[in-house]
Amino acid sequence: MAGKVASVRMEEKKLERIDELAKATNRSRGWLINQAVDRYLEYEEWYLKAIEAGMEDVKAGRTISHEGLKKDWENKLERSMD
């Protein structure tokens, strides 16, 4: 798939690491950078959705107090020691 060209500045040491990994994996520099960007975007998009879901839970009153959470964990710990 052909794409648009983008230019980015990065530290020389970082580019050397990319080139070393490209050589070790028999991939191109561009392929590795695209994979890294894809993984970053997937994670950040997931993270933002998780935050939004959490905020919706707060708005809907689906929360637990600190004391309640602590009690839940204490109960789990106690059961795991039986």
N, C-alpha and C positions, 0 to 999 in steps of 0.2 A: 504494500500500500504506500503510495507516494504521499508525501506530506509537505507542509510548508517548512522552510528553513528558519530556524531561530538561532540567535547568537546569544551566548551567555558567558560571562567572565567567571572563572573559578581559579582557585589557588593551583599553582603548578603541581604541588604535591598531590592534590586531590585528582588532578587529571592523570598523573602518573599511576595512581592507584587504579583508576578506571582502565587505563591502557593495560596494566598488568593483569587485571581481571579479564579483560577482553581477550588477551592472548591465551590465558589459562583456560578459558571456556570456549575458545574458538568462535567468538562473537565479535561484532564490530563495536566500536566506541558508541556509535549512535544507537545501536540496539540496546546496549546496557543502560544508557542514559534514558531512553524511552521506557524501559522496564522500571527503572527507579522512579520516574515521574508517574507512571501508571500506579505503582504501589503506593506512592505518597498520596496521590489524588483519591484512590480508593479508601485509604485509611482516614484521611481528613473528611471526606464526604460521610463515611460511617460515623465518625466522631461527632460531627455537627448534627446528624440525625439523632444520635443518642442523646445529645444535650437537649435538642428540641423535644424529644419524647419525655425526658426527665422534667422539663419545664411544664409540659402538658400534665404530667402526673401531679406536680405541685399545684397547678391551677385547679385540678379536679379534686384536690384534697387527698390524693393517694400518697401519703407520706407516713413515716414512722419517726417517733421521737428518738433522741439519742439514748435515753434510758431504755426504751423498748428494743432498740437494736442491740444494746449492750446485753440485755437480758436474753435475747435470742441467741447470741454468741456464747454466753455463759452456759445456757442449756445445751447447745450443740457440743461444747467442750466437755461438759459433764457426761453426756451420753456417749461420747467417743472414748471416755476413760473407763466405761463399764465393761 
